[in-house]
Amino acid sequence: MFFPEGQVRVHLCGQPVDMRKSYDGLYALTRNTLHRDPLSGHLFVFINRRATQMKVLYWDRTGFCLWAKRLEQGRFLSGWQNVTPREMDWTGLKLMLEGIEPGRLRKRYKGPINAQ
């Protein structure tokens, strides 16, 4: 992920997405739900209902790229009730990937407990 920090736009889908969708399905969601151009080079973020999986779709001038991340513990979002389709910055996406939600005081998971 080598993007200039200030030039990348990240669009978060404000509703849960079926993670069985791939390039074409996420392309259609980008056009019809987010009302954005998938060929713009921006990042489009989709999260499943349980908020344990995330897919990011973007166009890199030669084809679509799809990143996927599945959490073993914790969630990307604390709940869907306050999530709306929105544009966020690159730093916001990095924080979300690391499990930090702005406005919340705790991380999505606790570290392993050391047995002594």
C-alpha positions as CSV (number, residue, x, y, z in Angstrom):
1,M,0.0,0.0,0.0
2,F,2.0,2.9,-1.3
3,F,-0.3,5.9,-1.5
4,P,0.5,9.6,-0.9
5,E,-1.3,10.3,2.3
6,G,-3.1,13.4,1.3
7,Q,-4.3,12.3,-2.1
8,V,-6.1,9.1,-1.3
9,R,-9.9,9.2,-0.8
10,V,-11.4,6.3,1.1
11,H,-15.2,5.7,0.9
12,L,-16.8,3.5,3.5
13,C,-20.0,1.6,2.6
14,G,-22.5,2.4,5.4
15,Q,-24.3,-1.0,5.3
16,P,-23.1,-4.6,5.9
17,V,-21.9,-6.4,2.7
18,D,-21.9,-10.1,1.9
19,M,-18.2,-11.1,1.8
20,R,-18.8,-13.6,-1.0
21,K,-18.9,-10.7,-3.4
22,S,-15.8,-10.2,-5.4
23,Y,-14.7,-7.7,-8.1
24,D,-17.9,-7.4,-10.0
25,G,-20.2,-7.5,-7.0
26,L,-18.2,-4.8,-5.2
27,Y,-18.0,-2.8,-8.4
28,A,-21.8,-2.8,-8.6
29,L,-22.1,-1.8,-4.9
30,T,-19.7,1.1,-5.5
31,R,-21.8,2.3,-8.5
32,N,-25.3,1.8,-7.1
33,T,-24.9,2.1,-3.3
34,L,-22.1,4.6,-2.9
35,H,-22.8,6.4,-6.2
36,R,-19.1,6.7,-6.9
37,D,-17.0,5.8,-10.0
38,P,-15.0,2.7,-9.2
39,L,-12.4,3.7,-11.9
40,S,-11.5,6.8,-10.0
41,G,-8.6,5.2,-8.1
42,H,-10.2,5.9,-4.7
43,L,-10.4,3.1,-2.1
44,F,-13.9,1.6,-1.4
45,V,-14.2,-0.2,1.9
46,F,-16.8,-2.9,2.6
47,I,-17.4,-4.6,5.9
48,N,-19.5,-7.7,6.7
49,R,-22.4,-7.8,9.2
50,R,-20.4,-9.1,12.1
51,A,-17.7,-6.5,11.3
52,T,-15.0,-9.2,11.4
53,Q,-14.1,-9.0,7.7
54,M,-13.2,-6.1,5.4
55,K,-12.6,-5.9,1.7
56,V,-11.1,-2.8,-0.1
57,L,-11.6,-2.4,-3.8
58,Y,-9.6,0.0,-6.0
59,W,-8.6,0.6,-9.6
60,D,-4.8,0.9,-10.2
61,R,-4.8,2.0,-13.9
62,T,-4.4,-1.6,-15.2
63,G,-7.2,-3.5,-13.3
64,F,-9.0,-3.8,-10.1
65,C,-7.3,-4.8,-6.9
66,L,-9.0,-6.3,-3.9
67,W,-7.6,-6.4,-0.4
68,A,-9.2,-8.6,2.2
69,K,-8.6,-8.9,6.0
70,R,-10.3,-11.2,8.4
71,L,-10.0,-10.7,12.2
72,E,-9.4,-13.6,14.5
73,Q,-10.7,-11.7,17.4
74,G,-12.5,-8.4,17.8
75,R,-14.4,-6.3,15.3
76,F,-13.6,-3.4,12.9
77,L,-16.7,-1.5,14.1
78,S,-18.4,-1.4,17.5
79,G,-21.9,-1.5,15.9
80,W,-23.8,-0.7,12.7
81,Q,-26.2,1.7,14.3
82,N,-23.9,4.8,13.9
83,V,-22.3,3.8,10.6
84,T,-23.2,5.9,7.5
85,P,-21.7,5.9,4.0
86,R,-18.9,8.4,4.4
87,E,-15.6,9.5,3.0
88,M,-12.7,9.1,5.4
89,D,-9.0,9.8,5.0
90,W,-6.1,7.4,4.7
91,T,-5.3,7.7,8.3
92,G,-8.8,6.8,9.3
93,L,-8.6,3.6,7.3
94,K,-5.2,2.7,8.9
95,L,-6.7,3.3,12.3
96,M,-9.7,1.1,11.5
97,L,-7.3,-1.7,10.3
98,E,-5.4,-1.5,13.5
99,G,-8.6,-1.7,15.6
100,I,-8.8,1.9,16.8
101,E,-12.1,3.7,16.4
102,P,-11.9,7.5,16.8
103,G,-14.2,8.6,19.6
104,R,-13.8,5.3,21.5
105,L,-11.4,4.8,24.4
106,R,-10.6,1.1,24.0
107,K,-9.2,-1.0,21.2
108,R,-11.1,-3.8,19.6
109,Y,-9.2,-6.6,21.4
110,K,-7.0,-7.3,24.3
111,G,-3.6,-8.8,24.0
112,P,-3.0,-12.4,25.0
113,I,-3.0,-13.2,28.7
114,N,0.4,-14.5,29.8
115,A,0.2,-17.7,31.9
116,Q,2.7,-17.6,34.7
